[in-house]
Amino acid sequence: MRTVVLVEGRSDRIALEALARLLGRDLAAEGTRVLAMGGITNTRAFALRHGPLGEGARLAGLYDAPEERRVRGGLAQAGMPEARTAALEPLGFFRCTLDLEDELIRALGADRVQAVITAAGETASLERLAQMPAQRGWSREAVLRRFFGSRSGRKAIYARLLVEALDPVAAPRPLAALLAHLALVA
């Protein structure tokens, strides 16, 4: 049986696939397809199409903690009623505390994240953002998270760059746990 991994957006897909490559894994060869849903509100539609009531694929996923209610509801409506009340990790769904960028920033630390931004030639953009009145008083980590979302496509670019800067043994727990789960069900 093949597995379909549902992730909120393109940056999540890129990060998961980059970490798999870093660990020497080929998800496609393992029978796993990672799908960016274009937003968490699409969980039900994607789960219906690909899950038990649709193509019959085994489902797994990555989601942000603030969106857990939507994930549970979408999965339950798509033929996984246990998702309403059961723990989601045994079902293959792993939660980021805030979001993927937060997980990557914590795994690398602010200094290493800033080094990745510098290597990408965007230090001036980061500094301009940090000096804006709305960001004054924010933690460094909060400014970094805001930086990644401040321009279209930036999250996707940095998803790969930040994962490639990781020591694989220090990968964010939700990504590492999802990959471990996929290895068990492959």
C-alpha positions in Angstrom: 0.0 0.0 0.0 1.3 3.4 -0.8 1.4 6.3 1.6 0.3 9.9 0.9 1.8 12.6 3.2 -0.4 15.7 3.6 1.4 18.9 4.4 0.0 22.4 4.5 2.2 24.1 1.9 5.1 23.9 -0.5 7.7 24.8 2.1 6.6 21.8 4.3 6.9 19.5 1.3 10.4 20.8 0.4 11.6 20.6 4.0 10.4 17.0 4.5 11.9 15.9 1.1 15.2 17.7 1.8 15.5 16.0 5.2 14.8 12.6 3.7 17.5 13.2 1.1 19.9 14.3 3.9 19.2 11.0 5.6 19.8 9.1 2.4 16.2 8.2 1.8 14.1 8.4 -1.4 10.5 8.8 -0.4 9.2 8.1 -3.9 11.1 4.9 -4.1 9.6 3.9 -0.7 6.1 4.4 -2.2 5.5 7.7 -0.5 4.1 10.8 -2.1 4.2 14.2 -0.3 1.4 16.5 -1.3 1.2 20.2 -0.4 -2.5 21.0 0.1 -2.3 24.8 -0.4 -3.6 25.4 3.1 -4.8 23.4 6.1 -8.4 24.1 5.2 -8.0 21.6 2.3 -7.3 18.7 4.7 -10.8 17.2 4.2 -10.6 17.4 0.4 -7.2 15.9 0.1 -7.9 13.2 2.7 -11.2 12.3 0.9 -9.4 12.0 -2.4 -6.4 10.0 -1.3 -7.4 8.3 1.9 -9.7 5.4 2.8 -12.8 6.7 1.1 -10.9 7.7 -2.1 -7.7 6.1 -3.6 -7.3 4.0 -0.4 -3.7 5.3 0.3 -2.4 5.2 3.8 -2.4 8.8 5.1 0.2 10.6 7.2 1.0 14.3 7.6 2.5 17.3 9.2 0.5 20.2 10.7 0.8 23.3 12.9 -0.5 23.0 16.5 -2.9 26.0 16.1 -4.6 24.1 13.2 -5.1 20.7 15.0 -8.9 21.1 15.2 -9.1 21.6 11.5 -6.9 18.5 10.8 -8.9 16.4 13.2 -12.2 17.5 11.6 -10.9 17.0 8.0 -9.6 13.5 8.7 -12.7 12.4 10.5 -14.9 13.7 7.6 -12.7 11.8 5.2 -13.2 8.3 6.7 -10.9 8.4 9.7 -13.4 9.0 12.6 -10.8 8.0 15.2 -9.0 11.3 14.3 -11.6 13.3 16.3 -10.5 12.0 19.7 -7.4 9.7 19.3 -3.8 10.8 19.5 -2.8 11.8 16.0 0.8 10.6 16.0 -0.2 6.9 16.0 -2.3 7.8 13.0 0.8 9.2 11.3 0.1 13.0 11.8 2.8 15.0 13.5 2.5 18.5 15.1 4.8 21.5 14.8 4.6 23.6 17.9 3.9 26.9 16.1 4.9 26.1 12.5 7.7 24.5 10.5 9.8 27.7 10.5 9.6 27.8 14.3 10.8 24.2 14.5 13.7 24.8 12.1 14.8 28.0 14.0 14.8 26.1 17.3 16.7 23.2 15.8 19.4 25.4 14.3 19.4 28.3 16.8 19.1 31.9 15.8 22.9 32.4 15.0 23.0 29.5 12.5 19.7 30.6 10.9 21.1 34.1 10.5 24.3 32.6 8.9 22.1 30.8 6.4 20.4 34.1 5.6 23.7 35.8 5.3 25.0 33.1 2.9 21.8 33.7 0.8 22.7 37.4 0.5 19.7 38.6 2.4 21.2 40.2 5.6 20.1 43.7 4.6 16.5 42.6 4.2 16.5 40.9 7.6 18.1 44.0 9.2 15.5 46.3 7.6 12.7 44.1 8.8 14.1 44.0 12.4 14.3 47.8 12.5 10.7 48.4 11.5 8.6 49.8 14.4 6.2 46.8 14.4 9.1 44.4 15.1 10.8 46.4 17.7 10.9 44.5 21.0 10.3 41.2 19.3 12.6 38.3 20.1 15.2 37.4 17.5 13.4 34.2 16.8 10.1 36.0 16.1 11.8 38.4 13.7 13.3 35.4 11.9 9.9 33.7 11.6 8.4 36.9 10.3 11.3 37.3 7.8 10.5 33.9 6.2 6.9 34.9 5.6 7.6 38.5 4.5 8.1 37.7 0.8 6.3 35.3 -1.5 8.4 32.1 -2.1 10.8 32.8 0.7 9.5 30.1 3.0 10.1 27.5 0.3 13.6 28.7 -0.5 14.6 28.7 3.2 12.9 25.4 3.9 15.6 23.6 1.9 18.5 25.9 3.0 17.7 25.5 6.7 17.2 21.7 6.5 20.5 21.4 4.6 22.2 23.4 7.4 20.9 20.9 10.0 22.9 18.2 11.7 20.5 15.3 10.8 20.5 14.0 14.4 19.2 17.5 15.5 16.3 17.6 13.0 13.1 19.0 14.4 11.1 16.3 16.1 7.9 16.5 14.0 10.0 16.0 10.7 12.1 13.3 12.2 9.2 11.5 13.8 7.2 11.6 10.5 10.1 10.2 8.6 10.5 7.4 11.2 6.8 6.6 10.9 7.1 6.4 7.1 10.0 4.0 7.4 7.9 1.8 9.6 4.9 1.7 7.3 6.8 1.4 4.0 
